[in-house]
Amino acid sequence: MDLQDQLKKLFPDHQPEETEENVQDDQDQIWMQDDPIVCKYEKRKGKPITILEGYTGADEDFKKLAKELKTRLSVGGSFKNDAIIIQGDYRDQIMDILKEKGFKVKRVGG
């Protein structure tokens, strides 16, 4: 008998509230677009970076996507001027993650 069952026996009239997991499922929905996201590679000050541009949805959705990419790849990065900047050359991994989420991705430069 786990804790949930014990609580149900103690408080049979209690209706459980919506948990945070259910709320997060609604927040994880990111607007999909028809145009592909452009994934390109540059070097700035001798260091490689990957830039994602071309998202036409809300900035908040793009920021969530940036945070998820940085977390999954365990790298640094930022969101500036409607573009996600990821430190390092992670084009292949980023393209795989975005395709897995349902985005269309276009590789530019190399």
C-alpha positions as CSV (number, residue, x, y, z in Angstrom):
1,M,0.0,0.0,0.0
2,D,1.6,3.3,-1.1
3,L,1.1,6.8,0.3
4,Q,-1.6,7.7,-2.3
5,D,-3.8,4.7,-1.1
6,Q,-3.3,5.6,2.5
7,L,-4.3,9.2,1.9
8,K,-7.4,8.1,-0.1
9,K,-8.5,6.1,2.9
10,L,-8.0,8.9,5.3
11,F,-9.6,11.6,3.1
12,P,-12.2,9.8,0.9
13,D,-14.0,13.1,-0.1
14,H,-10.8,14.9,-1.2
15,Q,-10.5,15.6,-5.0
16,P,-6.8,15.8,-6.0
17,E,-5.8,19.1,-7.7
18,E,-4.1,19.3,-11.1
19,T,-0.5,18.4,-10.6
20,E,2.5,20.3,-12.1
21,E,3.1,17.5,-14.6
22,N,-0.2,18.1,-16.2
23,V,0.4,21.9,-16.3
24,Q,3.8,21.4,-17.9
25,D,2.4,19.2,-20.7
26,D,0.4,22.2,-21.8
27,Q,3.4,24.5,-21.6
28,D,5.6,22.2,-23.6
29,Q,3.5,22.7,-26.8
30,I,5.6,24.8,-29.2
31,W,4.0,26.3,-32.3
32,M,5.1,24.5,-35.4
33,Q,5.7,26.3,-38.6
34,D,5.7,25.5,-42.3
35,D,8.9,27.2,-43.2
36,P,12.2,25.4,-42.2
37,I,14.4,26.6,-39.4
38,V,17.8,27.6,-40.8
39,C,20.7,25.9,-39.0
40,K,24.1,27.4,-39.9
41,Y,27.7,27.3,-38.7
42,E,30.0,30.2,-38.1
43,K,33.2,31.0,-36.3
44,R,33.3,34.1,-34.1
45,K,36.6,35.1,-32.6
46,G,38.0,31.8,-33.6
47,K,35.4,29.8,-31.8
48,P,32.7,27.7,-33.5
49,I,29.0,28.4,-33.0
50,T,25.8,27.1,-34.4
51,I,23.0,29.6,-35.2
52,L,19.3,28.8,-35.6
53,E,17.2,31.4,-37.4
54,G,13.9,31.6,-39.2
55,Y,11.3,30.8,-36.5
56,T,8.1,32.7,-37.0
57,G,6.3,31.9,-33.8
58,A,6.3,33.7,-30.5
59,D,9.6,34.6,-28.9
60,E,8.7,32.7,-25.7
61,D,8.3,29.5,-27.7
62,F,11.7,30.0,-29.3
63,K,13.3,30.7,-25.9
64,K,11.8,27.5,-24.5
65,L,13.3,25.7,-27.5
66,A,16.7,27.3,-26.9
67,K,16.6,26.2,-23.3
68,E,15.7,22.7,-24.2
69,L,18.5,22.5,-26.8
70,K,21.1,23.8,-24.4
71,T,20.0,21.4,-21.7
72,R,19.9,18.3,-23.9
73,L,23.3,19.1,-25.5
74,S,24.9,20.3,-22.2
75,V,26.3,23.4,-23.8
76,G,26.1,27.2,-23.4
77,G,24.3,29.5,-25.7
78,S,21.9,32.5,-25.9
79,F,18.9,33.9,-27.6
80,K,19.6,37.2,-29.4
81,N,18.0,39.1,-32.3
82,D,15.4,36.3,-33.0
83,A,18.2,33.7,-33.3
84,I,19.4,30.9,-31.0
85,I,23.2,30.8,-30.7
86,I,24.7,27.5,-29.4
87,Q,28.4,27.3,-28.5
88,G,30.1,24.7,-30.6
89,D,29.4,22.8,-33.8
90,Y,26.3,20.8,-33.0
91,R,24.5,21.0,-36.3
92,D,23.8,17.3,-36.7
93,Q,22.6,16.8,-33.1
94,I,20.4,19.9,-33.2
95,M,18.9,18.9,-36.6
96,D,18.1,15.5,-35.2
97,I,16.4,17.0,-32.1
98,L,14.4,19.4,-34.1
99,K,13.2,16.8,-36.6
100,E,12.3,14.6,-33.7
101,K,10.1,17.4,-32.4
102,G,8.5,17.8,-35.8
103,F,10.2,20.9,-37.2
104,K,11.6,21.2,-40.7
105,V,15.3,22.1,-40.7
106,K,17.5,23.4,-43.5
107,R,21.3,23.1,-43.2
108,V,23.2,26.1,-44.5
109,G,27.0,26.4,-45.1
110,G,28.9,23.2,-45.3
